[in-house]
Every structure is written in structure tokens, then in C-alpha cells.
Amino acid sequence: MIEMDAETFDALVTAELDLLPDAMIDGLDNVVFVVEDRPEDGSLDLLGLYDGLALTERDRYGVGELPDRIIVYREPHLHTCDDIEDLRDEVHTTLVHEIAHFYGIDDARLHELGWA
């Protein structure tokens, strides 16, 4: 387990987001990235969540829609990881995983690709 305050973790998430390929990020439309301490149920099992409507499910999506959210949970990451490198890798994987959900890629396919 690692100890890290919210501000430092937020900076780490931002740094990992900046390292993702432009092709992955450029297609994100009306999506915000959020860091929260824990999921609503308080568990430490969930590392991230895509809260929105995947591109593959959008038939009409117009101006004025609330943004989709990609949430990265700080405490579950810190609980799961043993060192800072492990934490960076896990945050990177979580970001890719949740962005993939935006593009309509499900968990089964993510497992096949090694991102789940």
C-alpha cells in the first residue's frame, strides 16, 4: 500500500493522461476526467469508472448534454499498489480501460487485449 495525498495523486493522473497517444485522446467528445477518493459504495475493489454513453450507443447526442465522466479512484489504487512505478502503471491501465469504454469496447474485449 502507498500513501499519497489527493493533490499528488491528481498530478500523477494528469501526468499519465498526458502520456496517452493523441489518437486515443483526440476522439473524446464531451468527457471530463475526475479523481475521487472511493466509489460510492466505499469499496476498494473498483479502480475506475466510465460514467456515460459509449459512442457505439449514441444515436442522437446534442449540444447541452452533460459531459461523460471518467473517474479514477485514489484510495483503491493506493491500496492495490506497492510502489510508485506500480501505481503509475495501474493508473495508466485504468485510464486506457475507461477510455476504451467510451469508444464502446467492453470488458471481454479488454481482457483479450490485456487491458482488464
Beta strands, then each sheet from edge to edge (+ up, - down):
strand 1: 31-36
strand 2: 48-51
strand 3: 68-73
sheet 1: 1+ 3+ 2-
end
